[in-house]
């Protein structure tokens, strides 16, 4: 579809340029020559007293002259001036071979006939040109047409004018004034002209920023008659880019709390571990689980439970440092990644602050609600040197905190595992139950 669209754009633009060139050449050259010959023919005819045969032939030639005209105003001027000159010429000549009224009758009939035909032709051609120009201007993409030698704009559509905010001042401007920085990311500007002369027909520059919008840039060389031109097609892909960013956001964020989700958290933790290895520093992984959230959720309803989760997310974000990451793992479970840790005491201080966050009541549906949390901590590299181990050990520590009465935190102990935890409290059945 993109290829077909590009071809359609190029065909339309080629027609516009070709029509301009052909019309300019036709009007300036052929009509000038023809009109000069017809004037000479008229003078010679008048000097011979308007012979019948040559006079009729001249009248036919005058009618043919209307076919060279491409503007209705010029057609009207041509008909009036021709009729006026012939009237003056025929009546000034005292003796004519052809009857004066017969000559004028033939002349008027031919002029009316050719005027009507030419008027219809010009009107039809004008409608076609207006259609092509309108189609060109209404294109969804911004189009610039440049002369190959000067790389200056000779034609542009309305979309291009709107894009560059230049109104009609785009014509005559060099491409270096408009999209130089975008081109230079792909090819040096001083090699730009030579690029197309080396049999390269097209240049594509994708995902660029121009005037605060995302664009794809397609530059193509084409010929009209003997002249070479450069077509610059600027496609606004901002909507597509915005959609991509939205999809990326949704893939890495939790819709309810707008926190990063598990996928993002796992990837970020891997990067944090790699960074800590290089810097030979520590990092902390905190698992947080809301105590008895299911009871509150069932009592007040799911809408209230969702509102509570949102407010918990806000409080957690406000309680961590600027570069720390708060992640919603799912349900009422959260994870916090603490980077650039020098001492274990820093993690403990943050964990204490987290527990204190829950000492204040949450206002849900106009009512105050107190919710506590259990928190487990795993520290790199003491408790693991990879993502899976750190997360697993933080989870184990969190359930130890639950067993020890909730509303507290525990740092992972290498001697502990799920079996050991279950031995400490006979009522504890499964680490996944809350």
C-alpha positions in Angstrom: 0.0 0.0 0.0 2.8 2.4 0.9 4.5 1.7 -2.5 1.3 2.3 -4.4 0.6 5.5 -2.5 4.1 6.8 -3.3 3.6 6.0 -7.0 0.3 7.8 -7.0 1.8 10.9 -5.3 4.7 10.9 -7.8 2.3 10.6 -10.8 0.1 13.4 -9.6 3.1 15.7 -9.0 4.7 14.8 -12.3 1.5 15.8 -14.0 1.4 19.1 -12.2 5.0 20.0 -13.0 4.7 18.7 -16.6 1.5 20.7 -17.1 3.2 23.9 -15.8 6.2 23.5 -18.1 4.2 22.5 -21.2 1.7 25.4 -20.6 4.4 27.9 -20.1 6.3 26.8 -23.2 3.1 26.7 -25.3 1.8 30.1 -24.2 5.1 32.0 -24.5 6.6 30.4 -27.6 3.9 28.9 -29.9 1.3 31.6 -29.4 3.8 34.4 -29.9 5.0 32.9 -33.1 1.5 32.1 -34.3 0.2 35.6 -33.5 3.1 37.2 -35.3 2.5 35.2 -38.4 -1.2 35.9 -38.3 -0.6 39.7 -38.1 1.8 39.5 -41.0 -0.8 37.4 -42.9 -3.5 40.1 -42.2 -1.2 42.9 -43.3 -0.4 41.1 -46.6 -4.1 40.3 -47.1 -5.1 43.9 -46.5 -2.4 45.1 -49.0 -3.9 42.9 -51.7 -7.4 44.2 -50.9 -8.6 41.1 -49.2 -8.7 38.5 -51.9 -11.6 36.1 -51.4 -9.5 32.8 -51.1 -6.8 34.2 -48.8 -9.3 36.1 -46.7 -11.4 33.0 -46.0 -8.1 31.1 -45.3 -7.1 33.9 -42.9 -10.4 33.7 -41.1 -9.9 29.9 -40.5 -6.4 30.7 -39.2 -7.8 33.1 -36.8 -10.2 30.5 -35.5 -7.3 28.0 -35.1 -5.5 30.6 -33.0 -7.9 30.1 -30.2 -6.6 26.6 -29.6 -3.4 28.1 -28.3 -5.1 29.9 -25.5 -5.4 28.4 -22.0 -7.1 31.2 -20.1 -10.6 32.5 -20.6 -9.6 36.1 -20.2 -7.0 35.8 -22.9 -9.5 34.1 -25.1 -11.9 37.0 -24.7 -9.2 39.6 -25.3 -8.0 37.7 -28.4 -11.6 37.5 -29.9 -12.3 41.2 -29.2 -8.9 42.5 -30.5 -9.1 40.3 -33.6 -12.6 41.4 -34.4 -11.7 45.1 -33.8 -8.5 44.9 -36.0 -10.4 43.2 -38.8 -13.3 45.6 -38.7 -10.9 48.6 -38.9 -8.8 46.9 -41.6 -11.8 46.0 -43.8 -13.5 49.3 -43.6 -10.3 51.4 -44.0 -9.5 49.6 -47.2 -11.5 51.4 -49.9 -11.8 48.6 -52.4 -11.9 44.9 -51.4 -12.1 41.8 -53.5 -14.5 40.1 -51.0 -17.7 41.7 -49.9 -17.1 43.4 -46.6 -20.3 42.3 -44.9 -19.6 38.7 -46.1 -16.1 38.8 -44.7 -17.3 40.1 -41.3 -20.1 37.6 -41.2 -17.7 34.7 -41.8 -15.3 36.2 -39.3 -17.9 36.6 -36.6 -19.3 33.1 -37.2 -15.8 31.5 -37.0 -14.9 33.5 -33.9 -18.2 32.6 -32.1 -17.8 28.9 -33.0 -14.1 28.7 -32.0 -14.8 30.8 -28.9 -17.4 28.4 -27.7 -15.3 25.3 -28.4 -12.2 26.9 -26.8 -14.3 28.1 -23.8 -15.5 24.6 -23.2 -12.0 23.2 -23.6 -10.4 25.8 -21.3 -13.1 25.4 -18.7 -12.7 21.6 -18.7 -8.9 21.9 -18.6 -9.2 24.4 -15.8 -11.4 22.1 -13.7 -9.0 19.3 -14.3 -6.1 21.5 -13.1 -8.1 22.7 -10.1 -8.9 19.1 -9.2 -5.2 18.1 -9.5 -4.1 21.1 -7.4 -6.8 20.5 -4.8 -5.9 16.8 -4.6 -2.3 17.9 -4.2 -3.1 20.3 -1.5 -5.5 17.9 0.3 -2.9 15.2 0.6 -2.4 13.9 4.1 1.4 14.1 3.8 3.4 17.3 3.4 5.0 17.5 -0.1 7.9 19.6 -1.3 9.2 19.7 -4.8 12.7 20.9 -5.3 14.8 21.8 -8.3 17.7 19.3 -8.4 20.4 21.9 -9.2 19.5 24.5 -6.5 17.6 22.2 -4.0 15.1 25.1 -3.6 11.4 24.6 -3.2 9.4 25.3 -6.4 6.1 23.7 -5.3 4.5 22.7 -2.0 1.1 21.7 -0.7 -1.0 23.2 2.1 0.2 20.4 4.6 3.8 21.5 4.0 2.9 25.2 4.7 1.1 24.2 7.9 4.0 22.0 9.0 6.7 24.7 8.6 4.4 27.6 9.6 5.8 29.6 6.6 2.5 30.4 4.8 3.5 31.0 1.1 7.1 31.8 1.9 8.2 28.2 1.4 8.6 28.7 -2.4 12.2 29.6 -3.1 13.6 28.3 0.2 16.4 25.8 0.3 16.0 22.4 1.7 18.9 23.2 4.1 16.6 25.8 5.8 13.8 23.3 6.4 15.0 19.8 7.2 18.8 20.0 7.3 19.2 18.4 10.7 17.0 15.5 9.7 18.9 14.8 6.5 22.3 15.0 8.2 21.4 12.1 10.5 21.3 9.9 7.4 23.7 11.5 5.0 26.0 14.6 5.1 24.3 17.5 3.4 27.2 18.3 1.1 26.8 14.7 -0.3 23.0 15.0 -0.6 22.9 16.2 -4.2 25.6 13.8 -5.3 23.7 11.0 -3.6 21.0 11.0 -6.3 23.4 11.6 -9.2 25.0 8.3 -8.2 22.0 6.4 -9.4 20.3 6.4 -6.0 16.6 7.1 -6.6 15.3 7.3 -3.1 16.3 8.1 0.5 14.2 7.1 3.5 14.7 8.7 7.0 12.4 7.2 9.6 11.2 8.2 13.1 12.6 11.7 13.2 11.4 14.8 15.2 10.5 17.9 13.1 8.8 20.9 14.7 7.8 18.8 17.7 6.1 16.1 15.7 7.3 12.6 14.7 7.8 12.1 10.9 9.0 9.7 8.3 10.9 11.3 5.5 10.9 10.0 2.0 13.1 11.8 -0.6 12.9 10.7 -4.3 14.4 11.9 -7.6 12.1 12.1 -10.6 12.2 13.5 -14.2 9.7 15.6 -16.1 10.7 15.9 -19.7 14.4 16.8 -19.6 14.3 18.3 -16.1 15.2 16.5 -12.8 13.4 17.3 -9.6 13.5 16.1 -6.0 10.3 15.1 -4.2 10.3 15.4 -0.5 7.4 13.6 1.2 7.0 14.2 5.0 4.6 11.8 6.7 3.3 12.7 10.1 3.6 9.5 12.2 2.8 11.2 15.5 -0.4 9.3 16.0 1.3 6.0 15.3 4.2 6.9 17.6 1.7 7.9 20.3 -0.1 4.6 19.9 3.3 2.7 20.1 4.2 4.6 23.3 0.7 3.9 24.7 1.1 0.2 24.0 4.6 0.2 25.5 3.3 2.0 28.5 0.4 -0.5 28.9 2.9 -3.4 28.5 5.1 -2.1 31.4 2.6 -0.5 33.7 -0.3 -1.5 36.0 -3.6 0.1 34.8 -5.1 0.5 38.2 -2.2 2.2 40.1 -0.2 3.4 37.1 2.9 1.9 38.8 5.4 -0.2 36.8 4.2 -3.8 36.6 6.0 -7.1 37.3 7.4 -7.3 33.7 9.0 -3.8 34.1 10.2 -4.5 37.6 12.0 -7.7 36.6 13.7 -6.0 33.7 14.7 -3.1 35.9 16.0 -5.4 38.6 18.2 -7.2 36.1 19.7 -3.8 35.0 20.1 -2.7 38.6 22.0 -5.9 39.4 24.3 -5.4 36.4 24.9 -1.8 37.5 25.6 -2.9 41.1 28.1 -5.5 39.9 30.0 -2.8 37.9 29.9 -0.3 40.8 30.5 -3.0 43.4 27.6 -1.6 45.5 24.6 -3.1 47.1 20.9 -2.9 46.2 17.8 -3.9 48.1 14.7 -5.7 47.0 11.6 -5.1 49.2 8.5 -7.2 48.9 5.4 -5.6 50.5 2.1 -7.4 51.1 -1.0 -5.7 52.6 -2.2 -7.5 55.7 -5.8 -8.9 55.6 -6.5 -7.0 52.4 -8.9 -9.7 51.3 -11.1 -9.1 54.4 -11.2 -5.3 53.7 -11.9 -6.0 50.0 -14.7 -8.4 50.7 -16.2 -6.1 53.4 -16.2 -2.8 51.6 -16.4 -4.1 48.0 -13.9 -4.3 45.1 -14.3 -0.6 44.2 -13.1 0.4 47.7 -10.3 -2.2 47.4 -9.1 -0.6 44.2 -9.2 2.9 45.7 -7.2 1.6 48.7 -4.5 0.1 46.3 -4.2 3.4 44.5 -3.7 5.3 47.7 -1.2 2.8 49.0 0.7 3.2 45.7 0.8 6.9 46.1 2.1 6.7 49.7 4.8 4.2 48.7 6.1 6.4 45.9 6.2 9.4 48.2 8.2 7.4 50.8 11.1 6.2 48.6 14.0 8.1 47.2 13.9 9.8 43.8 15.7 7.0 41.9 14.0 4.1 43.7 11.4 2.0 41.8 8.0 1.0 43.2 6.4 -1.9 41.3 3.0 -3.5 41.7 3.5 -7.2 41.3 -0.2 -8.1 41.3 -3.1 -8.1 43.7 -2.0 -6.4 46.9 1.7 -7.2 46.5 4.3 -4.5 45.7 8.1 -4.6 45.2 10.6 -1.7 45.7 14.0 -1.7 44.2 16.6 0.3 46.1 19.7 1.1 44.1 23.1 2.6 45.0 23.1 1.3 48.6 26.4 1.6 50.6 25.2 0.3 54.0 22.6 -2.2 55.1 21.4 0.5 57.5 20.1 2.6 54.6 17.7 -0.2 53.6 16.6 -0.7 57.2 15.9 3.0 57.5 13.8 3.0 54.3 11.9 -0.2 55.5 11.1 1.5 58.8 9.8 4.5 56.9 7.6 2.2 54.8 6.1 0.6 57.9 5.3 4.0 59.4 3.6 5.0 56.2 0.8 2.6 57.2 0.3 4.0 60.7 -1.9 6.8 59.3 -5.5 5.9 58.3 -6.6 5.7 54.6 -9.9 7.5 53.8 -12.0 5.3 51.6 -15.5 6.3 50.7 -15.5 8.9 53.4 -14.5 6.4 56.1 -11.1 5.9 57.8 -9.5 2.6 57.3 -6.3 1.3 58.9 -4.2 -1.1 56.9 -0.8 -2.6 57.8 1.8 -4.4 55.7 4.3 -7.2 56.0 7.6 -6.6 54.3 10.5 -8.9 53.3 14.0 -7.7 52.3 16.7 -9.3 50.2 20.0 -7.6 49.7 22.4 -7.9 46.8 24.9 -9.6 46.8 24.5 -11.2 50.3 21.1 -12.9 49.5 21.6 -13.5 45.8 23.3 -12.3 42.6 20.5 -12.8 40.1 16.9 -11.5 39.8 15.1 -14.8 40.5 17.1 -15.5 43.7 16.6 -12.0 45.1 12.9 -12.0 44.4 12.4 -15.5 45.9 14.4 -14.6 49.0 12.5 -11.3 49.5 9.3 -13.3 49.2 10.4 -15.8 51.8 11.4 -12.9 54.2 8.0 -11.3 53.7 6.2 -14.4 54.8 8.4 -14.6 57.8 7.2 -11.1 58.7 3.6 -12.3 58.4 4.3 -15.3 60.6 5.9 -13.0 63.2 2.7 -11.0 63.7 2.4 -8.8 60.5 2.9 -5.0 60.5 6.7 -5.5 60.4 9.6 -6.3 58.1 12.2 -9.1 58.1 15.5 -9.3 56.3 16.1 -12.6 54.6 18.2 -15.1 56.6 20.1 -17.6 54.5 19.2 -20.4 57.0 15.5 -19.9 56.4 13.4 -21.6 53.7 9.7 -22.2 53.3 10.0 -25.5 55.2 11.7 -23.8 58.1 9.0 -21.2 58.1 6.2 -23.7 58.3 7.9 -25.3 61.3 7.9 -22.1 63.3 4.1 -21.9 63.2 1.9 -24.9 62.8 -1.0 -22.8 61.7 1.0 -21.6 58.7 -0.1 -23.8 55.7 1.2 -22.4 52.5 3.5 -19.5 51.6 1.1 -18.3 48.9 -1.9 -18.0 51.2 -2.4 -14.7 53.0 
